[in-house]
Amino acid sequence: MQNQKQFKFEFIALMASLMSIVALSIDALLPALPEIGDHLGVINSNNNQLLITMIFLGIGFGQLLFGPLSDSFGRKPIVYIGFALFIVASIICVTTKNFEMMIIGRVLQGVGLSSPRSIALSMIRDLFSGDYMAKVMSIIVMFFILVPVVAPTLGQWLITVFNWQSVFYFNLIFGIAIMIWFWLRQPETLPKEKRIKFSAHLFIDGVKEFIKYKEAVAFTFVSGFITGSFMVYLSTSQQIFQEQYDLAKLFPYIFASLAISVGLATYLNSRLVEKYGMYRMAYTAAIAYSVVSILYVILFFSGKNPSIYVLLGFFALQFFAVGFLFGNLRAIAMQPLGHIAGIGAAINGFVSTVLAVPIANYIGSFVSTSVLPLFIGFSVFGLLSLSVFLIMRKKMETITI
């Protein structure tokens, strides 16, 4: 492992771009969910949420495959294999007329995209550690967040000018451009002498090594709690703003404005994390995340939706806290795993995603006529996250991170 304290802008941009293929495949599709549902004969609009949540299921399981392989064969070849699978899955999605087959295609898309997503994290850990790694991750997330800002508007434009299938084609073209850039400009970050010999026990040995580090396990679970509750918003935002608030035309702009809140927080985190430490920053954000959601539940317990301006205010505060959590939680979990960064990132991603998907599907099933269930979910999993921080506090105070 190299412990660098400098980075090139191109590396930041490239890692953000690798991760952004996932975001584009999710967020650009949001405006198209009703049209896809109609095309495939979906009767219950709540089922359209599966087109969002199931791609995360694929991401979770795919990391278990690609992460260990990248520790043995290097980062770059595995990225290419994953993207090839994404191409096949995208073809399934645009050619099927069956909703169940579309779900299979989305799961396979997730499996393929798990490769650039998780291996980008492994490459960051190959090169950086500690609070500086958290700083680098925050900067990458800050660039990455530009995709959710523009993706729904882009998706809406593509649907209006062409059709919903054009969203998938655009994702393919964008992904191919990133792969060419990655191939030409990014050196391999895992030298051959530091690779782990491939064997049938590679994954089992990696899991045994992973669970030795209580902080890695604990904050992987916290990532799952936060990701799951946030995933509910991703999968239900189209329903909330287009159906509950009748703001279909404004949906892309509302989604973009809330993404900016996350981006601002990640920018501030990149400026402050070296001074205050990633643990303290994440702990404070978890408190804020819980307080904001509990306040909403208390004020609007009747289930009647507030005005759109009040709702956006609560969402903006909630996602501001999320911006401080995402990068720091991953950095805390990955800090002791530099020697198994590939499988460490894979297990971290798998556990957090496998936790997140059922959380999102369960809570999302209640978000039909009111936003209240969403904030109840935020509250419950915010408090669970805080309890983990409190349990781990004494241990983390003895560790230099």
Secondary structure as UniProt FT lines:
FT   HELIX           9..27
FT   TURN            28..29
FT   HELIX           30..32
FT   HELIX           33..39
FT   TURN            40..41
FT   HELIX           45..49
FT   HELIX           50..73
FT   HELIX           75..95
FT   HELIX           99..127
FT   HELIX           130..144
FT   HELIX           146..161
FT   HELIX           165..185
FT   HELIX           192..194
FT   TURN            200..201
FT   HELIX           202..210
FT   TURN            211..212
FT   HELIX           214..238
FT   HELIX           239..244
FT   TURN            248..250
FT   HELIX           251..276
FT   HELIX           278..299
FT   TURN            300..302
FT   HELIX           308..334
FT   HELIX           335..340
FT   HELIX           341..364
FT   TURN            365..366
FT   HELIX           372..397
//
